[in-house]
Amino acid sequence: MDDTALLRSHGLRVTSPRVAVLDALHRTPHADADTVLRLVRERVPSVSVQAVYDVLRALTAAGLLRRIEPAGHAARYERRVGDNHHHVVCRGCGAIDDVDCVVGHSPCLTPSSTSGFAVDTAEVTFWGLCPACAATAES
């Protein structure tokens, strides 16, 4: 499904900033808002900072984007939604990559107690050094 049809299927108006944000996150998963803004301005030079933040908020609320917030880092956005995957974050450069759920169904972790909550998602962040930072650390 193309981005125009995707927006319409979620009851959202098709606007050039919305399409540009979706395209930016297709090209650069796990981007922060500043990176998204820079990429969007390549297609829509006049877009405001506030417009990009509004689009990120609207697309996240509609379930088209996922917002992740690794400790000590700016919020990041990605288009991969609905599959309960996790992330690995580099302590050195902040690079982020996806880690598939270890069991394959939601949630892929079972807590010892749910305190009565109906748990449907587990968020796990793995921390370490990416290959480039690990190579630099070894030098």
N, CA, C and O atoms as a GROMACS GRO file, in nm:
protein
  556
    1MET      N    1   0.086  -0.117   0.000
    1MET     CA    2   0.000   0.000   0.000
    1MET      C    3   0.091   0.124   0.000
    1MET      O    4   0.186   0.132   0.078
    2ASP      N    5   0.062   0.218  -0.088
    2ASP     CA    6   0.143   0.339  -0.089
    2ASP      C    7   0.103   0.431   0.026
    2ASP      O    8   0.000   0.410   0.090
    3ASP      N    9   0.185   0.533   0.052
    3ASP     CA   10   0.164   0.618   0.169
    3ASP      C   11   0.033   0.696   0.162
    3ASP      O   12  -0.030   0.719   0.265
    4THR      N   13  -0.009   0.736   0.044
    4THR     CA   14  -0.135   0.808   0.029
    4THR      C   15  -0.252   0.718   0.071
    4THR      O   16  -0.339   0.760   0.148
    5ALA      N   17  -0.253   0.596   0.021
    5ALA     CA   18  -0.359   0.501   0.058
    5ALA      C   19  -0.351   0.466   0.206
    5ALA      O   20  -0.454   0.448   0.271
    6LEU      N   21  -0.229   0.454   0.259
    6LEU     CA   22  -0.211   0.422   0.400
    6LEU      C   23  -0.272   0.531   0.488
    6LEU      O   24  -0.344   0.500   0.584
    7LEU      N   25  -0.246   0.656   0.457
    7LEU     CA   26  -0.304   0.766   0.533
    7LEU      C   27  -0.456   0.762   0.527
    7LEU      O   28  -0.524   0.774   0.629
    8ARG      N   29  -0.509   0.746   0.407
    8ARG     CA   30  -0.656   0.743   0.390
    8ARG      C   31  -0.718   0.626   0.464
    8ARG      O   32  -0.827   0.638   0.521
    9SER      N   33  -0.649   0.512   0.464
    9SER     CA   34  -0.705   0.393   0.532
    9SER      C   35  -0.713   0.412   0.683
    9SER      O   36  -0.786   0.340   0.751
   10HIS      N   37  -0.639   0.508   0.735
   10HIS     CA   38  -0.644   0.539   0.878
   10HIS      C   39  -0.724   0.665   0.906
   10HIS      O   40  -0.717   0.720   1.016
   11GLY      N   41  -0.800   0.711   0.806
   11GLY     CA   42  -0.888   0.826   0.824
   11GLY      C   43  -0.815   0.959   0.832
   11GLY      O   44  -0.868   1.056   0.887
   12LEU      N   45  -0.694   0.964   0.778
   12LEU     CA   46  -0.616   1.088   0.783
   12LEU      C   47  -0.614   1.155   0.647
   12LEU      O   48  -0.612   1.090   0.543
   13ARG      N   49  -0.615   1.289   0.651
   13ARG     CA   50  -0.602   1.364   0.526
   13ARG      C   51  -0.462   1.344   0.471
   13ARG      O   52  -0.365   1.330   0.546
   14VAL      N   53  -0.451   1.342   0.340
   14VAL     CA   54  -0.322   1.330   0.274
   14VAL      C   55  -0.267   1.471   0.255
   14VAL      O   56  -0.325   1.553   0.183
   15THR      N   57  -0.153   1.498   0.321
   15THR     CA   58  -0.086   1.628   0.307
   15THR      C   59   0.059   1.601   0.270
   15THR      O   60   0.113   1.494   0.298
   16SER      N   61   0.122   1.698   0.208
   16SER     CA   62   0.262   1.678   0.169
   16SER      C   63   0.353   1.658   0.290
   16SER      O   64   0.444   1.576   0.282
   17PRO      N   65   0.334   1.729   0.403
   17PRO     CA   66   0.418   1.698   0.519
   17PRO      C   67   0.399   1.556   0.572
   17PRO      O   68   0.497   1.492   0.612
   18ARG      N   69   0.277   1.505   0.572
   18ARG     CA   70   0.254   1.368   0.621
   18ARG      C   71   0.321   1.266   0.530
   18ARG      O   72   0.386   1.173   0.578
   19VAL      N   73   0.306   1.284   0.400
   19VAL     CA   74   0.370   1.191   0.305
   19VAL      C   75   0.522   1.201   0.317
   19VAL      O   76   0.592   1.100   0.311
   20ALA      N   77   0.574   1.322   0.334
   20ALA     CA   78   0.718   1.342   0.346
   20ALA      C   79   0.773   1.280   0.474
   20ALA      O   80   0.884   1.225   0.473
   21VAL      N   81   0.699   1.288   0.584
   21VAL     CA   82   0.743   1.226   0.709
   21VAL      C   83   0.747   1.074   0.693
   21VAL      O   84   0.844   1.010   0.733
   22LEU      N   85   0.643   1.016   0.635
   22LEU     CA   86   0.643   0.871   0.613
   22LEU      C   87   0.760   0.829   0.525
   22LEU      O   88   0.824   0.727   0.552
   23ASP      N   89   0.788   0.905   0.420
   23ASP     CA   90   0.899   0.875   0.332
   23ASP      C   91   1.032   0.886   0.406
   23ASP      O   92   1.120   0.800   0.391
   24ALA      N   93   1.048   0.991   0.487
   24ALA     CA   94   1.171   1.010   0.563
   24ALA      C   95   1.198   0.892   0.655
   24ALA      O   96   1.311   0.846   0.666
   25LEU      N   97   1.093   0.843   0.720
   25LEU     CA   98   1.110   0.731   0.813
   25LEU      C   99   1.122   0.597   0.741
   25LEU      O  100   1.173   0.500   0.798
   26HIS      N  101   1.078   0.591   0.618
   26HIS     CA  102   1.102   0.472   0.537
   26HIS      C  103   1.251   0.466   0.502
   26HIS      O  104   1.312   0.360   0.506
   27ARG      N  105   1.308   0.581   0.468
   27ARG     CA  106   1.449   0.589   0.430
   27ARG      C  107   1.543   0.583   0.549
   27ARG      O  108   1.655   0.533   0.538
   28THR      N  109   1.498   0.635   0.665
   28THR     CA  110   1.584   0.645   0.783
   28THR      C  111   1.507   0.602   0.907
   28THR      O  112   1.461   0.687   0.984
   29PRO      N  113   1.493   0.470   0.928
   29PRO     CA  114   1.424   0.423   1.048
   29PRO      C  115   1.497   0.468   1.175
   29PRO      O  116   1.618   0.487   1.174
   30HIS      N  117   1.423   0.484   1.281
   30HIS     CA  118   1.477   0.522   1.413
   30HIS      C  119   1.533   0.664   1.412
   30HIS      O  120   1.627   0.693   1.486
   31ALA      N  121   1.478   0.750   1.331
   31ALA     CA  122   1.524   0.889   1.324
   31ALA      C  123   1.461   0.972   1.434
   31ALA      O  124   1.347   0.948   1.475
   32ASP      N  125   1.536   1.070   1.483
   32ASP     CA  126   1.480   1.164   1.580
   32ASP      C  127   1.408   1.275   1.502
   32ASP      O  128   1.418   1.282   1.380
   33ALA      N  129   1.338   1.361   1.573
   33ALA     CA  130   1.256   1.464   1.509
   33ALA      C  131   1.341   1.561   1.426
   33ALA      O  132   1.297   1.605   1.320
   34ASP      N  133   1.461   1.594   1.473
   34ASP     CA  134   1.548   1.684   1.397
   34ASP      C  135   1.590   1.623   1.264
   34ASP      O  136   1.594   1.691   1.162
   35THR      N  137   1.620   1.495   1.265
   35THR     CA  138   1.656   1.426   1.141
   35THR      C  139   1.536   1.418   1.048
   35THR      O  140   1.549   1.440   0.928
   36VAL      N  141   1.420   1.388   1.103
   36VAL     CA  142   1.298   1.384   1.021
   36VAL      C  143   1.274   1.521   0.959
   36VAL      O  144   1.243   1.530   0.840
   37LEU      N  145   1.288   1.628   1.037
   37LEU     CA  146   1.269   1.764   0.986
   37LEU      C  147   1.363   1.791   0.869
   37LEU      O  148   1.320   1.842   0.765
   38ARG      N  149   1.491   1.757   0.885
   38ARG     CA  150   1.588   1.781   0.778
   38ARG      C  151   1.550   1.705   0.652
   38ARG      O  152   1.558   1.760   0.542
   39LEU      N  153   1.509   1.579   0.666
   39LEU     CA  154   1.470   1.498   0.551
   39LEU      C  155   1.342   1.548   0.486
   39LEU      O  156   1.331   1.549   0.364
   40VAL      N  157   1.246   1.590   0.568
   40VAL     CA  158   1.120   1.642   0.515
   40VAL      C  159   1.146   1.770   0.437
   40VAL      O  160   1.085   1.792   0.332
   41ARG      N  161   1.234   1.855   0.486
   41ARG     CA  162   1.264   1.982   0.418
   41ARG      C  163   1.330   1.962   0.282
   41ARG      O  164   1.332   2.054   0.200
   42GLU      N  165   1.383   1.844   0.256
   42GLU     CA  166   1.435   1.814   0.122
   42GLU      C  167   1.320   1.808   0.022
   42GLU      O  168   1.339   1.842  -0.095
   43ARG      N  169   1.203   1.766   0.067
   43ARG     CA  170   1.085   1.755  -0.020
   43ARG      C  171   0.991   1.873  -0.007
   43ARG      O  172   0.929   1.916  -0.104
   44VAL      N  173   0.979   1.925   0.116
   44VAL     CA  174   0.887   2.035   0.145
   44VAL      C  175   0.967   2.144   0.218
   44VAL      O  176   0.963   2.152   0.341
   45PRO      N  177   1.041   2.227   0.144
   45PRO     CA  178   1.132   2.323   0.207
   45PRO      C  179   1.067   2.420   0.306
   45PRO      O  180   1.132   2.466   0.399
   46SER      N  181   0.941   2.451   0.286
   46SER     CA  182   0.875   2.551   0.370
   46SER      C  183   0.812   2.494   0.497
   46SER      O  184   0.753   2.568   0.575
   47VAL      N  185   0.824   2.363   0.520
   47VAL     CA  186   0.758   2.302   0.636
   47VAL      C  187   0.819   2.356   0.766
   47VAL      O  188   0.940   2.373   0.776
   48SER      N  189   0.732   2.383   0.863
   48SER     CA  190   0.780   2.436   0.991
   48SER      C  191   0.816   2.323   1.086
   48SER      O  192   0.774   2.208   1.069
   49VAL      N  193   0.896   2.356   1.186
   49VAL     CA  194   0.932   2.261   1.290
   49VAL      C  195   0.805   2.209   1.357
   49VAL      O  196   0.789   2.089   1.378
   50GLN      N  197   0.714   2.301   1.390
   50GLN     CA  198   0.589   2.263   1.459
   50GLN      C  199   0.506   2.168   1.373
   50GLN      O  200   0.444   2.076   1.426
   51ALA      N  201   0.504   2.191   1.243
   51ALA     CA  202   0.426   2.103   1.154
   51ALA      C  203   0.480   1.961   1.158
   51ALA      O  204   0.404   1.865   1.161
   52VAL      N  205   0.613   1.947   1.158
   52VAL     CA  206   0.672   1.812   1.162
   52VAL      C  207   0.640   1.745   1.295
   52VAL      O  208   0.604   1.627   1.298
   53TYR      N  209   0.651   1.819   1.406
   53TYR     CA  210   0.615   1.761   1.536
   53TYR      C  211   0.467   1.722   1.539
   53TYR      O  212   0.433   1.617   1.594
   54ASP      N  213   0.381   1.804   1.482
   54ASP     CA  214   0.238   1.772   1.478
   54ASP      C  215   0.212   1.646   1.396
   54ASP      O  216   0.132   1.562   1.435
   55VAL      N  217   0.281   1.633   1.283
   55VAL     CA  218   0.265   1.515   1.199
   55VAL      C  219   0.315   1.390   1.272
   55VAL      O  220   0.249   1.287   1.270
   56LEU      N  221   0.431   1.400   1.336
   56LEU     CA  222   0.482   1.285   1.412
   56LEU      C  223   0.383   1.242   1.519
   56LEU      O  224   0.359   1.123   1.539
   57ARG      N  225   0.326   1.340   1.589
   57ARG     CA  226   0.228   1.309   1.694
   57ARG      C  227   0.102   1.244   1.635
   57ARG      O  228   0.052   1.146   1.688
   58ALA      N  229   0.052   1.300   1.524
   58ALA     CA  230  -0.071   1.248   1.462
   58ALA      C  231  -0.050   1.106   1.407
   58ALA      O  232  -0.136   1.020   1.423
   59LEU      N  233   0.063   1.084   1.341
   59LEU     CA  234   0.088   0.952   1.284
   59LEU      C  235   0.114   0.848   1.391
   59LEU      O  236   0.079   0.731   1.374
   60THR      N  237   0.175   0.889   1.502
   60THR     CA  238   0.194   0.797   1.614
   60THR      C  239   0.059   0.763   1.677
   60THR      O  240   0.031   0.646   1.707
   61ALA      N  241  -0.025   0.864   1.698
   61ALA     CA  242  -0.158   0.841   1.757
   61ALA      C  243  -0.243   0.751   1.668
   61ALA      O  244  -0.324   0.673   1.717
   62ALA      N  245  -0.224   0.761   1.536
   62ALA     CA  246  -0.302   0.679   1.442
   62ALA      C  247  -0.246   0.538   1.429
   62ALA      O  248  -0.306   0.453   1.363
   63GLY      N  249  -0.132   0.512   1.491
   63GLY     CA  250  -0.073   0.379   1.485
   63GLY      C  251   0.013   0.354   1.362
   63GLY      O  252   0.050   0.240   1.334
   64LEU      N  253   0.046   0.460   1.288
   64LEU     CA  254   0.131   0.445   1.170
   64LEU      C  255   0.279   0.455   1.204
   64LEU      O  256   0.364   0.410   1.127
   65LEU      N  257   0.310   0.514   1.318
   65LEU     CA  258   0.448   0.526   1.364
   65LEU      C  259   0.457   0.474   1.506
   65LEU      O  260   0.358   0.470   1.579
   66ARG      N  261   0.575   0.435   1.544
   66ARG     CA  262   0.604   0.398   1.682
   66ARG      C  263   0.710   0.494   1.734
   66ARG      O  264   0.810   0.520   1.666
   67ARG      N  265   0.689   0.546   1.852
   67ARG     CA  266   0.785   0.635   1.918
   67ARG      C  267   0.858   0.553   2.022
   67ARG      O  268   0.797   0.490   2.108
   68ILE      N  269   0.989   0.556   2.015
   68ILE     CA  270   1.069   0.487   2.116
   68ILE      C  271   1.157   0.591   2.184
   68ILE      O  272   1.200   0.689   2.123
   69GLU      N  273   1.184   0.569   2.312
   69GLU     CA  274   1.260   0.666   2.390
   69GLU      C  275   1.371   0.596   2.468
   69GLU      O  276   1.356   0.570   2.587
   70PRO      N  277   1.482   0.566   2.401
   70PRO     CA  278   1.593   0.504   2.475
   70PRO      C  279   1.647   0.601   2.580
   70PRO      O  280   1.662   0.720   2.553
   71ALA      N  281   1.676   0.550   2.698
   71ALA     CA  282   1.724   0.634   2.808
   71ALA      C  283   1.845   0.716   2.764
   71ALA      O  284   1.940   0.663   2.707
   72GLY      N  285   1.839   0.846   2.792
   72GLY     CA  286   1.950   0.935   2.760
   72GLY      C  287   1.956   0.980   2.616
   72GLY      O  288   2.051   1.047   2.576
   73HIS      N  289   1.857   0.945   2.536
   73HIS     CA  290   1.854   0.981   2.394
   73HIS      C  291   1.723   1.049   2.360
   73HIS      O  292   1.622   1.033   2.429
   74ALA      N  293   1.726   1.126   2.252
   74ALA     CA  294   1.602   1.188   2.203
   74ALA      C  295   1.506   1.079   2.156
   74ALA      O  296   1.548   0.970   2.118
   75ALA      N  297   1.378   1.110   2.159
   75ALA     CA  298   1.278   1.017   2.107
   75ALA      C  299   1.308   0.987   1.961
   75ALA      O  300   1.352   1.075   1.886
   76ARG      N  301   1.285   0.865   1.922
   76ARG     CA  302   1.305   0.822   1.784
   76ARG      C  303   1.174   0.768   1.732
   76ARG      O  304   1.087   0.727   1.809
   77TYR      N  305   1.160   0.768   1.601
   77TYR     CA  306   1.036   0.724   1.536
   77TYR      C  307   1.069   0.619   1.431
   77TYR      O  308   1.174   0.622   1.366
   78GLU      N  309   0.974   0.526   1.416
   78GLU     CA  310   0.991   0.422   1.314
   78GLU      C  311   0.855   0.383   1.259
   78GLU      O  312   0.752   0.402   1.324
   79ARG      N  313   0.857   0.328   1.138
   79ARG     CA  314   0.734   0.283   1.074
   79ARG      C  315   0.698   0.140   1.108
   79ARG      O  316   0.584   0.098   1.086
   80ARG      N  317   0.789   0.064   1.161
   80ARG     CA  318   0.761  -0.075   1.196
   80ARG      C  319   0.675  -0.076   1.321
   80ARG      O  320   0.723  -0.047   1.431
   81VAL      N  321   0.548  -0.110   1.304
   81VAL     CA  322   0.452  -0.108   1.414
   81VAL      C  323   0.376  -0.240   1.420
   81VAL      O  324   0.367  -0.313   1.322
   82GLY      N  325   0.322  -0.269   1.538
   82GLY     CA  326   0.229  -0.379   1.552
   82GLY      C  327   0.289  -0.517   1.563
   82GLY      O  328   0.215  -0.616   1.561
   83ASP      N  329   0.420  -0.528   1.573
   83ASP     CA  330   0.477  -0.663   1.579
   83ASP      C  331   0.554  -0.690   1.707
   83ASP      O  332   0.617  -0.795   1.720
   84ASN      N  333   0.552  -0.597   1.802
   84ASN     CA  334   0.611  -0.615   1.934
   84ASN      C  335   0.761  -0.648   1.928
   84ASN      O  336   0.810  -0.729   2.007
   85HIS      N  337   0.834  -0.585   1.834
   85HIS     CA  338   0.978  -0.607   1.828
   85HIS      C  339   1.049  -0.519   1.931
   85HIS      O  340   0.988  -0.429   1.990
   86HIS      N  341   1.174  -0.545   1.952
   86HIS     CA  342   1.254  -0.472   2.051
   86HIS      C  343   1.368  -0.400   1.980
   86HIS      O  344   1.376  -0.398   1.858
   87HIS      N  345   1.458  -0.340   2.060
   87HIS     CA  346   1.567  -0.261   2.002
   87HIS      C  347   1.698  -0.288   2.071
   87HIS      O  348   1.703  -0.323   2.189
   88VAL      N  349   1.806  -0.270   1.996
   88VAL     CA  350   1.942  -0.271   2.049
   88VAL      C  351   1.998  -0.131   2.022
   88VAL      O  352   1.987  -0.078   1.912
   89VAL      N  353   2.059  -0.072   2.127
   89VAL     CA  354   2.109   0.065   2.119
   89VAL      C  355   2.258   0.066   2.150
   89VAL      O  356   2.303   0.003   2.246
   90CYS      N  357   2.335   0.138   2.068
   90CYS     CA  358   2.479   0.150   2.090
   90CYS      C  359   2.505   0.257   2.196
   90CYS      O  360   2.460   0.370   2.184
   91ARG      N  361   2.579   0.219   2.299
   91ARG     CA  362   2.617   0.315   2.404
   91ARG      C  363   2.715   0.420   2.351
   91ARG      O  364   2.725   0.528   2.408
   92GLY      N  365   2.785   0.389   2.245
   92GLY     CA  366   2.884   0.481   2.191
   92GLY      C  367   2.824   0.589   2.103
   92GLY      O  368   2.832   0.707   2.136
   93CYS      N  369   2.763   0.549   1.993
   93CYS     CA  370   2.714   0.646   1.894
   93CYS      C  371   2.563   0.665   1.896
   93CYS      O  372   2.512   0.757   1.831
   94GLY      N  373   2.491   0.581   1.968
   94GLY     CA  374   2.346   0.593   1.974
   94GLY      C  375   2.271   0.524   1.862
   94GLY      O  376   2.149   0.537   1.852
   95ALA      N  377   2.342   0.450   1.777
   95ALA     CA  378   2.275   0.377   1.668
   95ALA      C  379   2.172   0.280   1.727
   95ALA      O  380   2.193   0.224   1.835
   96ILE      N  381   2.062   0.262   1.654
   96ILE     CA  382   1.954   0.173   1.699
   96ILE      C  383   1.921   0.076   1.588
   96ILE      O  384   1.919   0.112   1.470
   97ASP      N  385   1.895  -0.048   1.626
   97ASP     CA  386   1.850  -0.147   1.530
   97ASP      C  387   1.738  -0.229   1.593
   97ASP      O  388   1.721  -0.230   1.714
   98ASP      N  389   1.663  -0.297   1.508
   98ASP     CA  390   1.552  -0.379   1.554
   98ASP      C  391   1.600  -0.517   1.598
   98ASP      O  392   1.696  -0.571   1.543
   99VAL      N  393   1.532  -0.573   1.697
   99VAL     CA  394   1.554  -0.710   1.743
   99VAL      C  395   1.417  -0.775   1.744
   99VAL      O  396   1.327  -0.731   1.816
  100ASP      N  397   1.402  -0.881   1.666
  100ASP     CA  398   1.273  -0.949   1.662
  100ASP      C  399   1.240  -1.012   1.796
  100ASP      O  400   1.328  -1.047   1.873
  101CYS      N  401   1.111  -1.024   1.822
  101CYS     CA  402   1.061  -1.085   1.945
  101CYS      C  403   1.112  -1.228   1.953
  101CYS      O  404   1.108  -1.302   1.855
  102VAL      N  405   1.160  -1.266   2.070
  102VAL     CA  406   1.224  -1.396   2.084
  102VAL      C  407   1.127  -1.514   2.077
  102VAL      O  408   1.170  -1.627   2.052
  103VAL      N  409   0.999  -1.491   2.098
  103VAL     CA  410   0.902  -1.600   2.092
  103VAL      C  411   0.812  -1.588   1.970
  103VAL      O  412   0.769  -1.688   1.914
  104GLY      N  413   0.785  -1.465   1.928
  104GLY     CA  414   0.707  -1.446   1.807
  104GLY      C  415   0.562  -1.408   1.828
  104GLY      O  416   0.490  -1.390   1.730
  105HIS      N  417   0.517  -1.396   1.952
  105HIS     CA  418   0.381  -1.350   1.974
  105HIS      C  419   0.383  -1.243   2.083
  105HIS      O  420   0.479  -1.234   2.159
  106SER      N  421   0.279  -1.164   2.090
  106SER     CA  422   0.274  -1.053   2.188
  106SER      C  423   0.210  -1.098   2.317
  106SER      O  424   0.111  -1.171   2.312
  107PRO      N  425   0.259  -1.059   2.431
  107PRO     CA  426   0.398  -1.013   2.448
  107PRO      C  427   0.492  -1.133   2.449
  107PRO      O  428   0.451  -1.244   2.483
  108CYS      N  429   0.616  -1.109   2.412
  108CYS     CA  430   0.710  -1.221   2.404
  108CYS      C  431   0.782  -1.244   2.537
  108CYS      O  432   0.868  -1.332   2.546
  109LEU      N  433   0.748  -1.168   2.638
  109LEU     CA  434   0.801  -1.190   2.772
  109LEU      C  435   0.683  -1.206   2.867
  109LEU      O  436   0.581  -1.139   2.851
  110THR      N  437   0.696  -1.291   2.963
  110THR     CA  438   0.589  -1.312   3.059
  110THR      C  439   0.636  -1.260   3.195
  110THR      O  440   0.731  -1.314   3.252
  111PRO      N  441   0.570  -1.156   3.247
  111PRO     CA  442   0.612  -1.102   3.377
  111PRO      C  443   0.573  -1.198   3.489
  111PRO      O  444   0.479  -1.276   3.477
  112SER      N  445   0.649  -1.190   3.599
  112SER     CA  446   0.619  -1.276   3.713
  112SER      C  447   0.486  -1.238   3.777
  112SER      O  448   0.418  -1.322   3.836
  113SER      N  449   0.448  -1.110   3.765
  113SER     CA  450   0.318  -1.063   3.814
  113SER      C  451   0.271  -0.950   3.724
  113SER      O  452   0.350  -0.864   3.684
  114THR      N  453   0.144  -0.949   3.693
  114THR     CA  454   0.089  -0.842   3.610
  114THR      C  455   0.015  -0.739   3.693
  114THR      O  456  -0.029  -0.637   3.639
  115SER      N  457  -0.001  -0.763   3.822
  115SER     CA  458  -0.076  -0.673   3.911
  115SER      C  459  -0.216  -0.644   3.856
  115SER      O  460  -0.270  -0.536   3.876
  116GLY      N  461  -0.272  -0.742   3.788
  116GLY     CA  462  -0.407  -0.726   3.734
  116GLY      C  463  -0.413  -0.661   3.597
  116GLY      O  464  -0.521  -0.651   3.539
  117PHE      N  465  -0.299  -0.616   3.544
  117PHE     CA  466  -0.297  -0.553   3.411
  117PHE      C  467  -0.316  -0.658   3.303
  117PHE      O  468  -0.272  -0.772   3.318
  118ALA      N  469  -0.380  -0.620   3.195
  118ALA     CA  470  -0.390  -0.704   3.076
  118ALA      C  471  -0.274  -0.665   2.985
  118ALA      O  472  -0.286  -0.574   2.904
  119VAL      N  473  -0.162  -0.734   2.998
  119VAL     CA  474  -0.038  -0.699   2.927
  119VAL      C  475  -0.050  -0.742   2.781
  119VAL      O  476  -0.084  -0.856   2.752
  120ASP      N  477  -0.021  -0.648   2.689
  120ASP     CA  478  -0.026  -0.680   2.547
  120ASP      C  479   0.104  -0.646   2.474
  120ASP      O  480   0.119  -0.682   2.357
  121THR      N  481   0.196  -0.579   2.541
  121THR     CA  482   0.323  -0.542   2.478
  121THR      C  483   0.434  -0.549   2.581
  121THR      O  484   0.415  -0.515   2.698
  122ALA      N  485   0.550  -0.592   2.537
  122ALA     CA  486   0.670  -0.588   2.620
  122ALA      C  487   0.775  -0.508   2.544
  122ALA      O  488   0.801  -0.535   2.427
  123GLU      N  489   0.835  -0.410   2.610
  123GLU     CA  490   0.941  -0.330   2.547
  123GLU      C  491   1.072  -0.363   2.614
  123GLU      O  492   1.088  -0.346   2.735
  124VAL      N  493   1.167  -0.409   2.534
  124VAL     CA  494   1.299  -0.444   2.585
  124VAL      C  495   1.401  -0.364   2.504
  124VAL      O  496   1.391  -0.356   2.382
  125THR      N  497   1.497  -0.306   2.573
  125THR     CA  498   1.607  -0.238   2.506
  125THR      C  499   1.736  -0.308   2.546
  125THR      O  500   1.770  -0.316   2.664
  126PHE      N  501   1.806  -0.356   2.446
  126PHE     CA  502   1.937  -0.416   2.467
  126PHE      C  503   2.041  -0.307   2.444
  126PHE      O  504   2.029  -0.231   2.348
  127TRP      N  505   2.140  -0.298   2.528
  127TRP     CA  506   2.244  -0.196   2.519
  127TRP      C  507   2.379  -0.262   2.494
  127TRP      O  508   2.406  -0.370   2.544
  128GLY      N  509   2.463  -0.196   2.416
  128GLY     CA  510   2.597  -0.248   2.390
  128GLY      C  511   2.670  -0.153   2.297
  128GLY      O  512   2.638  -0.034   2.291
  129LEU      N  513   2.766  -0.205   2.224
  129LEU     CA  514   2.841  -0.127   2.126
  129LEU      C  515   2.816  -0.183   1.988
  129LEU      O  516   2.821  -0.304   1.968
  130CYS      N  517   2.788  -0.096   1.893
  130CYS     CA  518   2.772  -0.139   1.755
  130CYS      C  519   2.908  -0.185   1.702
  130CYS      O  520   3.010  -0.158   1.766
  131PRO      N  521   2.913  -0.253   1.590
  131PRO     CA  522   3.042  -0.303   1.538
  131PRO      C  523   3.147  -0.192   1.521
  131PRO      O  524   3.264  -0.212   1.552
  132ALA      N  525   3.106  -0.076   1.471
  132ALA     CA  526   3.203   0.033   1.450
  132ALA      C  527   3.258   0.084   1.581
  132ALA      O  528   3.379   0.105   1.592
  133CYS      N  529   3.174   0.105   1.680
  133CYS     CA  530   3.220   0.154   1.811
  133CYS      C  531   3.302   0.048   1.883
  133CYS      O  532   3.399   0.081   1.952
  134ALA      N  533   3.265  -0.079   1.869
  134ALA     CA  534   3.341  -0.186   1.932
  134ALA      C  535   3.481  -0.193   1.870
  134ALA      O  536   3.579  -0.214   1.942
  135ALA      N  537   3.492  -0.176   1.739
  135ALA     CA  538   3.622  -0.178   1.672
  135ALA      C  539   3.709  -0.062   1.718
  135ALA      O  540   3.829  -0.077   1.738
  136THR      N  541   3.647   0.055   1.735
  136THR     CA  542   3.720   0.173   1.782
  136THR      C  543   3.766   0.152   1.924
  136THR      O  544   3.878   0.191   1.959
  137ALA      N  545   3.683   0.091   2.007
  137ALA     CA  546   3.717   0.067   2.148
  137ALA      C  547   3.834  -0.031   2.161
  137ALA      O  548   3.912  -0.022   2.255
  138GLU      N  549   3.844  -0.125   2.066
  138GLU     CA  550   3.950  -0.223   2.069
  138GLU      C  551   4.083  -0.165   2.024
  138GLU      O  552   4.189  -0.219   2.056
  139SER      N  553   4.079  -0.055   1.948
  139SER     CA  554   4.202   0.005   1.894
  139SER      C  555   4.284   0.076   1.998
  139SER      O  556   4.390   0.130   1.967
   0.00000   0.00000   0.00000
